[in-house]
Amino acid sequence: MRNEMIGAIVRRAIEHPEFRRRLIDSPQDALKTHGFALEDAEMAEIERIRTSISGSSGGDAETKLVSIAERYGVRPPQA
């Protein structure tokens, strides 16, 4: 379940740049607004992901997210 939840968040961040920006700026608020309820371990993983993509330009952040998505078994949409 944990990987599925994190995968869903990563997929949303790939598909929706505004959610990605909000996730970087205020992860708790972004997740709550989009209906995600996370436990501490999941939140810690989201924080690690957020840290790895913050400071990246839009395309670079998306590339990193695609790589992260693959680790969680999520197939990002093809452009």
N, C-alpha and C positions, 0 to 999 in steps of 0.2 A: 504493500500500500504506500509506503514512504516513497519509493522510486516513482510510482505512478503520480503521486501528488506533485513531487518536484518536477517530474517530466511535464506535467500539465502547465505548471507555472512557467517553465522554460519555453514551452511551445507558445504560450500566450505572449511572452516577451519577444519572441522572434516575430510573431505575426502582427503584433501591435506595438509600434515604436513608442506611442504615448504611455502604454503600460510599462514598457521597458524603462522609460525615463523616470516614471513615478516609482518604480521598483528600486532604482538606484538612489533617488532622492529621499524617499520615505517608504521603506519596504513594508513596515507594519500597516501603514495607511493604504498602500496600493493593494496589498493582499486582502485586507478587510473589505475594501470597497468592491473587490472582485469576487468576494465570497469564499476566499480560501481561509481555512482554519488550520493552523499548523501547531504541532507540538514543538517543544524546545529543540529536539534534535533536528527536525526539519527546518526550523527557523535558523539554526546554526549553519546548516548547509546552504540555505538561501543567502545568508550573510557572506559565506565564502564565495558563492557565485557572484553576488553583487560586487564584492571587492575586486574580483578578477575582471569584471567588465567595466567598472567605473573608470572614467578617465579615457575610455576608448572612444574613437569616433564612431558614428552610426554604423558604417559598413564593417569596421573592425569588431565592434561589439556583437553585431549579428553573426559574424564568422565564429567568434568565440562561443556564442550561444548555440550555434549549430553543433559545434564540437561537444559541448556539454550535453546537449540533447541526445546525441548519439550514445553517450555513456549511460544514459538513463533509458535507452531503448525507444526513444522518440524519433520518429522519422519526420524531419521538418518538411514543410510543403516545398515543392519544387517550383522555382520561378519560371 
